[in-house]
Amino acid sequence: MTAIQMNAELLRNMSIIADDENLLKRAARYLRKLVAEKEDQTLMTKEEFFARIDKAEQEIAEGKGVTFTNKEDMNAWLNSL
């Protein structure tokens, strides 16, 4: 689906709820939430991505990596983050 098609679908759906103030308020709150999520996203450049990979490989070579023998230990470590 193209951006133009998605915009048209969004506008069609908005016209359906246009006469219901409560539904419009809910839609507006949800859209504000989506905008906030979008603003929180930070994308890294290709160079930054590969630099992080290189750094991680270097840390593993230096013995700084984290290993697990079972999934419970891994889950406990992830939950501690």
C-alpha positions in Angstrom: 0.0 0.0 0.0 1.4 3.4 -1.0 1.6 6.4 1.3 -1.1 8.1 -0.8 -3.4 5.1 -0.4 -2.8 5.0 3.3 -3.5 8.7 3.6 -6.8 8.2 1.7 -7.8 5.3 3.9 -7.0 7.4 7.0 -9.1 10.3 5.8 -12.0 7.9 4.9 -11.9 6.5 8.4 -11.7 9.9 10.0 -14.8 11.0 8.0 -16.7 8.1 9.5 -16.0 9.1 13.1 -16.1 12.9 12.4 -19.5 13.3 14.1 -18.4 11.6 17.3 -16.4 13.9 19.5 -15.3 11.1 21.9 -13.9 9.0 19.0 -12.1 12.0 17.6 -10.5 12.7 20.9 -9.4 9.1 21.2 -8.0 9.2 17.7 -6.1 12.4 18.4 -4.6 11.0 21.6 -3.5 7.9 19.7 -2.0 10.0 16.9 -0.1 12.2 19.5 1.3 8.9 21.0 2.5 7.7 17.6 4.1 11.1 16.9 5.9 10.9 20.3 7.2 7.4 19.5 8.4 8.5 16.1 10.3 11.5 17.6 11.9 9.1 20.2 13.3 6.9 17.4 17.0 7.6 16.6 18.5 5.9 13.6 22.2 5.4 13.3 24.2 5.8 10.2 25.6 2.8 8.4 29.1 3.8 9.6 27.8 4.0 13.3 26.2 0.6 12.9 29.4 -1.1 11.6 31.5 0.8 14.2 29.3 -0.8 17.0 29.7 -4.2 15.4 33.5 -3.8 15.2 33.6 -2.6 18.9 31.5 -5.6 20.0 33.8 -8.0 18.1 36.8 -6.4 19.7 35.2 -6.8 23.2 34.5 -10.5 22.5 38.1 -11.0 21.4 39.2 -9.4 24.7 37.0 -11.8 26.7 34.5 -9.1 27.7 31.5 -10.8 26.2 28.6 -12.3 28.2 27.8 -16.0 27.7 25.0 -18.1 29.1 24.6 -21.9 29.7 20.8 -21.9 29.8 17.9 -19.7 28.9 17.0 -18.9 32.5 20.4 -17.2 33.1 20.0 -15.3 29.8 16.4 -14.2 30.8 17.6 -13.1 34.2 20.4 -11.1 32.7 18.0 -9.5 30.1 15.5 -8.6 32.9 18.3 -7.0 34.9 18.9 -4.4 32.1 
